[in-house]
Amino acid sequence: MEARTPWLRRVSWLVLIWAASVAALGVVALILHVVMSFAGLTG
């Protein structure tokens, strides 16, 4: 079990960083959408 722990930890960090980056991108897209809506640039 000790041999699998570092691999599992690396994959967990990779998934965590990926999920955080996707969430951050979604927040930025939402903010841009709101700003564009206030500016009258979206239908």
C-alpha positions as CSV (number, residue, x, y, z in Angstrom):
1,M,0.0,0.0,0.0
2,E,2.9,2.4,0.6
3,A,4.1,2.1,-3.0
4,R,0.7,3.3,-4.3
5,T,0.3,6.2,-1.9
6,P,2.7,8.7,-3.7
7,W,1.1,7.9,-7.1
8,L,-2.4,8.3,-5.7
9,R,-1.3,11.6,-4.0
10,R,0.1,12.9,-7.3
11,V,-3.1,12.1,-9.2
12,S,-5.2,13.6,-6.4
13,W,-3.2,16.9,-6.6
14,L,-3.5,16.9,-10.4
15,V,-7.3,16.4,-10.2
16,L,-7.6,19.1,-7.5
17,I,-5.6,21.6,-9.5
18,W,-7.5,20.8,-12.7
19,A,-10.9,21.2,-10.9
20,A,-9.8,24.5,-9.4
21,S,-8.6,25.9,-12.7
22,V,-11.9,24.9,-14.4
23,A,-13.9,26.5,-11.6
24,A,-11.8,29.7,-11.8
25,L,-12.3,29.8,-15.6
26,G,-16.1,29.5,-15.0
27,V,-16.1,32.3,-12.5
28,V,-14.2,34.6,-14.9
29,A,-16.6,33.7,-17.7
30,L,-19.6,34.4,-15.5
31,I,-18.1,37.8,-14.5
32,L,-17.5,38.7,-18.1
33,H,-21.0,37.7,-19.1
34,V,-22.5,39.8,-16.3
35,V,-20.3,42.8,-17.3
36,M,-21.3,42.4,-21.0
37,S,-24.9,42.2,-20.0
38,F,-24.7,45.4,-18.1
39,A,-23.0,47.0,-21.1
40,G,-25.7,45.9,-23.4
41,L,-23.5,43.7,-25.5
42,T,-25.5,40.4,-25.1
43,G,-28.9,39.7,-26.4
